[in-house]
Amino acid sequence: MEIHLNSQWSCFLAAQIATPYFKTLWQQLESHYQEQVCFPPEDLIFAAFNQCALADLKVVIIGQDPYHGVGQANGLSFSVNDGLRIPPSLRNIYRELATDLDAVFMPTSGNLEFWAQQGVLLLNASLTVEKDKPNSHKHLKWNIFTDAVIQKIAEEKQGLVFLLWGAFAQQKGSKIDRDKHLVLTSGHPSPMSANQGKWFGNKHFSQTNAYLKKLGKKEIIWIPNLH
Protein backbone atom coordinates (compact mmCIF):
# COMPACT_ATOMS: atom_id res chain seq x y z
CA MET A 1 0.00 0.00 0.00
CA GLU A 2 1.49 3.29 -1.10
CA ILE A 3 1.87 6.32 1.16
CA HIS A 4 0.18 9.15 -0.75
CA LEU A 5 1.90 12.17 0.80
CA ASN A 6 3.15 15.18 -1.14
CA SER A 7 6.84 16.06 -1.24
CA GLN A 8 6.67 19.04 1.17
CA TRP A 9 5.06 17.06 3.94
CA SER A 10 7.06 13.90 3.13
CA CYS A 11 10.28 15.80 3.84
CA PHE A 12 8.82 17.48 6.93
CA LEU A 13 7.61 14.17 8.38
CA ALA A 14 10.36 11.91 7.03
CA ALA A 15 11.80 11.11 10.47
CA GLN A 16 8.42 9.89 11.73
CA ILE A 17 7.66 7.83 8.64
CA ALA A 18 11.05 6.10 9.02
CA THR A 19 10.44 5.01 12.62
CA PRO A 20 9.81 1.34 13.52
CA TYR A 21 6.40 2.16 15.07
CA PHE A 22 5.19 3.80 11.84
CA LYS A 23 6.39 0.91 9.70
CA THR A 24 4.49 -1.48 11.98
CA LEU A 25 1.43 0.77 11.85
CA TRP A 26 1.53 0.79 8.06
CA GLN A 27 1.89 -2.98 7.82
CA GLN A 28 -1.10 -3.44 10.12
CA LEU A 29 -3.06 -0.89 8.13
CA GLU A 30 -2.38 -2.74 4.88
CA SER A 31 -3.87 -5.89 6.42
CA HIS A 32 -6.94 -4.01 7.64
CA TYR A 33 -7.57 -2.46 4.21
CA GLN A 34 -7.23 -5.88 2.56
CA GLU A 35 -9.46 -7.72 5.02
CA GLN A 36 -12.10 -5.14 5.96
CA VAL A 37 -13.86 -2.10 4.55
CA CYS A 38 -11.94 0.93 5.85
CA PHE A 39 -12.22 4.67 5.35
CA PRO A 40 -11.11 6.96 3.88
CA PRO A 41 -9.93 5.41 0.59
CA GLU A 42 -6.20 4.66 0.55
CA ASP A 43 -5.35 7.68 -1.60
CA LEU A 44 -7.11 10.04 0.85
CA ILE A 45 -5.54 8.84 4.12
CA PHE A 46 -3.17 11.84 4.07
CA ALA A 47 -5.58 14.25 2.37
CA ALA A 48 -5.43 16.68 5.33
CA PHE A 49 -1.76 17.24 4.48
CA ASN A 50 -2.03 17.09 0.70
CA GLN A 51 -4.87 19.64 0.60
CA CYS A 52 -3.05 22.07 2.94
CA ALA A 53 0.33 23.27 1.69
CA LEU A 54 2.93 23.26 4.46
CA ALA A 55 4.16 26.70 3.43
CA ASP A 56 0.62 28.12 3.73
CA LEU A 57 -0.21 26.55 7.11
CA LYS A 58 -2.08 28.97 9.38
CA VAL A 59 -4.68 27.04 11.37
CA VAL A 60 -4.87 23.52 12.87
CA ILE A 61 -8.23 21.96 13.77
CA ILE A 62 -7.99 18.64 15.61
CA GLY A 63 -10.66 15.96 15.27
CA GLN A 64 -10.84 12.42 16.60
CA ASP A 65 -11.24 9.94 13.73
CA PRO A 66 -12.84 9.81 10.27
CA TYR A 67 -16.55 9.34 9.72
CA HIS A 68 -17.28 5.62 9.50
CA GLY A 69 -20.25 5.61 7.12
CA VAL A 70 -19.98 4.62 3.46
CA GLY A 71 -18.71 7.46 1.27
CA GLN A 72 -18.45 10.03 4.08
CA ALA A 73 -14.76 10.32 4.97
CA ASN A 74 -12.54 12.39 2.68
CA GLY A 75 -9.46 12.59 4.91
CA LEU A 76 -10.27 15.96 6.49
CA SER A 77 -11.54 16.25 10.06
CA PHE A 78 -15.24 17.23 10.35
CA SER A 79 -15.54 17.14 6.55
CA VAL A 80 -17.63 14.89 4.30
CA ASN A 81 -17.80 14.48 0.55
CA ASP A 82 -20.06 16.64 -1.60
CA GLY A 83 -23.61 15.43 -1.99
CA LEU A 84 -23.87 13.90 1.47
CA ARG A 85 -25.97 15.04 4.37
CA ILE A 86 -24.06 17.46 6.59
CA PRO A 87 -23.25 15.69 9.90
CA PRO A 88 -24.60 17.15 13.18
CA SER A 89 -21.22 18.41 14.48
CA LEU A 90 -20.52 20.22 11.23
CA ARG A 91 -24.01 21.71 11.22
CA ASN A 92 -23.21 23.22 14.62
CA ILE A 93 -19.86 24.47 13.32
CA TYR A 94 -21.68 26.19 10.46
CA ARG A 95 -24.26 27.68 12.86
CA GLU A 96 -21.54 29.17 15.04
CA LEU A 97 -19.72 30.40 11.95
CA ALA A 98 -22.79 32.27 10.67
CA THR A 99 -23.47 33.85 14.06
CA ASP A 100 -19.82 34.73 14.70
CA LEU A 101 -19.36 36.39 11.30
CA ASP A 102 -22.89 37.85 11.26
CA ALA A 103 -23.51 36.20 7.91
CA VAL A 104 -26.45 34.58 6.19
CA PHE A 105 -25.10 31.11 5.46
CA MET A 106 -27.20 28.32 3.97
CA PRO A 107 -24.64 25.54 3.51
CA THR A 108 -25.29 22.91 0.86
CA SER A 109 -22.06 20.93 1.28
CA GLY A 110 -20.07 19.51 4.16
CA ASN A 111 -16.84 19.41 2.15
CA LEU A 112 -14.19 21.55 3.85
CA GLU A 113 -11.54 21.35 1.14
CA PHE A 114 -11.84 25.10 0.61
CA TRP A 115 -10.65 25.62 4.20
CA ALA A 116 -7.73 23.24 3.73
CA GLN A 117 -6.64 24.98 0.55
CA GLN A 118 -6.33 28.25 2.48
CA GLY A 119 -3.95 26.76 5.06
CA VAL A 120 -6.25 25.01 7.53
CA LEU A 121 -4.91 21.60 8.57
CA LEU A 122 -7.97 19.48 9.37
CA LEU A 123 -6.18 16.77 11.31
CA ASN A 124 -7.82 13.72 12.86
CA ALA A 125 -6.02 11.96 15.72
CA SER A 126 -6.54 8.67 13.85
CA LEU A 127 -6.36 8.92 10.08
CA THR A 128 -8.34 5.75 9.36
CA VAL A 129 -11.33 3.79 10.65
CA GLU A 130 -13.20 0.56 9.95
CA LYS A 131 -16.69 0.80 8.46
CA ASP A 132 -19.40 1.35 11.10
CA LYS A 133 -16.90 1.09 13.96
CA PRO A 134 -15.91 4.49 15.40
CA ASN A 135 -12.44 4.70 16.92
CA SER A 136 -11.68 1.19 15.65
CA HIS A 137 -8.12 2.05 14.50
CA LYS A 138 -7.07 3.73 17.73
CA HIS A 139 -5.01 0.64 18.60
CA LEU A 140 -2.85 1.17 15.49
CA LYS A 141 -1.06 3.97 17.36
CA TRP A 142 -2.01 6.70 14.93
CA ASN A 143 -1.99 8.94 18.02
CA ILE A 144 1.81 8.65 18.26
CA PHE A 145 2.12 9.89 14.68
CA THR A 146 -0.38 12.75 15.00
CA ASP A 147 1.05 13.83 18.39
CA ALA A 148 4.46 14.04 16.70
CA VAL A 149 2.98 16.03 13.81
CA ILE A 150 1.41 18.56 16.20
CA GLN A 151 4.61 18.84 18.24
CA LYS A 152 6.82 19.37 15.18
CA ILE A 153 4.47 21.95 13.67
CA ALA A 154 4.24 23.82 16.98
CA GLU A 155 8.02 23.81 17.43
CA GLU A 156 9.06 24.74 13.90
CA LYS A 157 6.30 27.18 12.97
CA GLN A 158 5.29 30.45 14.59
CA GLY A 159 2.01 32.34 14.80
CA LEU A 160 -0.38 29.48 14.09
CA VAL A 161 -3.91 29.15 15.43
CA PHE A 162 -4.84 25.85 17.09
CA LEU A 163 -8.57 25.25 17.52
CA LEU A 164 -9.10 22.62 20.22
CA TRP A 165 -12.74 21.61 20.45
CA GLY A 166 -13.62 19.26 23.29
CA ALA A 167 -11.57 17.53 25.97
CA PHE A 168 -9.94 15.09 23.57
CA ALA A 169 -8.51 17.81 21.31
CA GLN A 170 -7.48 19.92 24.30
CA GLN A 171 -5.52 17.02 25.76
CA LYS A 172 -3.88 16.40 22.40
CA GLY A 173 -2.83 20.04 22.15
CA SER A 174 -1.83 20.47 25.78
CA LYS A 175 1.90 20.88 25.05
CA ILE A 176 1.56 23.63 22.44
CA ASP A 177 3.55 26.76 23.35
CA ARG A 178 0.94 29.44 24.02
CA ASP A 179 3.57 32.16 23.68
CA LYS A 180 4.30 31.22 20.06
CA HIS A 181 0.77 30.39 18.93
CA LEU A 182 -2.86 31.29 19.55
CA VAL A 183 -4.64 28.34 21.18
CA LEU A 184 -8.44 28.60 21.38
CA THR A 185 -10.48 26.05 23.33
CA SER A 186 -14.18 25.33 23.74
CA GLY A 187 -16.60 22.45 24.06
CA HIS A 188 -17.03 20.07 21.14
CA PRO A 189 -19.54 21.01 18.41
CA SER A 190 -21.35 17.68 18.76
CA PRO A 191 -25.05 18.12 19.68
CA MET A 192 -24.58 16.82 23.24
CA SER A 193 -21.84 19.32 24.06
CA ALA A 194 -23.28 22.19 22.02
CA ASN A 195 -26.72 21.86 23.62
CA GLN A 196 -25.13 22.11 27.06
CA GLY A 197 -23.86 25.57 26.17
CA LYS A 198 -20.22 24.58 25.66
CA TRP A 199 -19.91 25.36 21.94
CA PHE A 200 -22.07 28.21 20.69
CA GLY A 201 -20.70 31.70 21.19
CA ASN A 202 -17.00 30.74 21.22
CA LYS A 203 -16.29 33.13 18.31
CA HIS A 204 -13.27 31.11 17.27
CA PHE A 205 -13.54 32.04 13.59
CA SER A 206 -13.46 35.81 14.07
CA GLN A 207 -10.73 35.47 16.74
CA THR A 208 -8.65 33.40 14.33
CA ASN A 209 -8.93 36.01 11.60
CA ALA A 210 -8.19 38.88 13.99
CA TYR A 211 -4.98 37.11 15.05
CA LEU A 212 -3.93 36.36 11.47
CA LYS A 213 -4.62 39.96 10.46
CA LYS A 214 -2.54 41.24 13.39
CA LEU A 215 0.37 39.14 12.13
CA GLY A 216 -0.04 40.46 8.59
CA LYS A 217 -1.31 37.13 7.27
CA LYS A 218 -4.20 36.63 4.91
CA GLU A 219 -7.41 35.88 6.77
CA ILE A 220 -9.35 32.66 6.20
CA ILE A 221 -12.48 32.95 4.07
CA TRP A 222 -14.58 30.62 6.20
CA ILE A 223 -17.76 30.97 4.16
CA PRO A 224 -17.51 30.62 0.36
CA ASN A 225 -18.16 33.84 -1.51
CA LEU A 226 -18.00 35.88 1.69
CA HIS A 227 -15.45 38.64 1.17
Residue pairs with C-beta under 8 A, 6 or more apart in sequence:
1 26
1 29
1 30
1 33
1 42
2 42
3 10
3 17
3 26
3 46
4 42
4 43
4 44
4 45
4 46
4 50
5 13
5 17
5 46
5 49
5 50
6 49
6 50
8 53
8 54
8 55
9 46
9 49
9 50
9 54
10 17
12 54
12 152
13 49
13 149
13 152
16 22
16 145
16 148
16 149
16 152
21 141
21 144
21 145
22 145
24 141
25 140
25 141
25 142
25 145
28 140
29 38
29 128
29 137
29 140
32 38
32 128
32 130
32 137
32 140
33 42
36 130
36 131
37 130
37 131
38 128
38 129
38 130
38 131
38 137
39 66
39 67
39 68
39 72
39 73
39 128
39 129
39 130
39 131
40 47
40 66
40 73
40 74
40 75
40 128
44 73
44 74
44 75
45 75
45 127
45 128
46 75
46 127
47 74
47 75
47 76
47 116
48 75
48 76
48 77
48 116
48 121
48 122
48 123
48 124
48 127
49 121
50 75
51 75
51 76
51 113
51 116
51 117
51 122
52 116
52 117
52 119
52 120
52 121
52 122
53 119
56 118
56 119
57 119
57 121
57 153
57 157
57 160
58 118
58 119
58 120
58 160
58 161
58 212
58 217
58 218
58 220
59 115
59 119
59 120
59 121
59 160
59 161
59 162
59 163
59 208
59 220
60 120
60 121
60 123
60 150
60 153
60 160
60 161
60 162
60 163
61 77
61 78
61 120
61 121
61 122
61 123
61 163
61 165
62 77
62 123
62 124
62 125
62 150
62 162
62 163
62 164
62 165
62 169
62 172
62 173
63 77
63 78
63 122
63 123
63 124
63 125
63 169
64 77
64 124
64 125
64 126
64 135
64 168
64 169
65 124
65 125
65 126
65 127
65 128
65 129
65 134
65 135
65 137
65 138
66 72
66 73
66 75
66 124
66 126
66 127
66 128
66 129
67 73
67 80
67 87
67 129
68 129
68 130
68 131
68 132
68 133
68 134
68 136
69 131
69 132
70 131
71 81
71 84
72 80
72 81
72 84
72 87
73 80
73 129
74 80
74 81
74 111
74 113
75 127
76 112
76 113
76 115
76 116
76 122
77 122
77 123
77 124
78 87
78 89
78 90
78 93
78 112
78 122
78 189
79 90
79 110
79 111
79 112
79 113
79 122
80 86
80 87
80 90
80 110
80 111
81 110
81 111
82 109
82 111
83 109
84 110
85 110
86 94
86 107
86 109
86 110
87 110
88 190
88 191
89 188
89 189
89 190
89 191
90 110
90 112
90 189
92 189
92 190
92 191
92 194
92 199
92 200
93 189
94 105
94 107
95 200
96 189
96 199
96 200
96 201
96 202
96 204
96 205
97 103
97 105
97 205
97 222
97 223
98 104
98 105
98 223
99 200
99 201
100 202
100 203
100 204
100 205
100 206
101 205
101 206
101 222
101 223
101 226
103 223
103 226
105 223
105 226
112 120
112 122
114 221
114 224
115 122
115 220
115 222
116 122
118 218
118 220
118 221
119 220
120 220
121 153
123 146
123 149
123 150
124 146
125 142
125 143
125 146
125 168
125 172
126 135
126 137
126 138
126 140
126 142
126 143
126 146
127 137
127 142
127 145
127 146
128 137
128 140
128 142
129 135
129 136
129 137
130 136
130 137
143 172
146 172
147 172
150 172
150 173
150 176
151 175
153 160
154 160
154 162
154 175
154 176
154 177
154 180
154 181
155 177
157 181
158 180
158 181
159 180
159 181
159 182
159 211
159 215
159 217
160 181
160 182
161 181
161 182
161 183
161 184
161 208
161 211
161 212
162 173
162 176
162 181
162 182
162 183
162 184
163 169
163 184
163 204
163 208
164 170
164 172
164 173
164 183
164 184
164 185
164 186
165 185
165 186
165 187
165 188
165 189
165 199
166 187
166 188
166 190
166 193
167 188
168 188
169 188
170 185
173 183
176 183
182 207
182 208
182 211
184 202
184 204
184 207
184 208
186 198
186 199
186 202
186 204
187 193
187 194
187 196
187 197
187 198
187 199
187 202
188 194
188 198
188 199
189 199
193 199
194 200
205 220
205 222
208 220
209 219
209 220
209 222
212 218
212 219
212 220
213 219
221 227
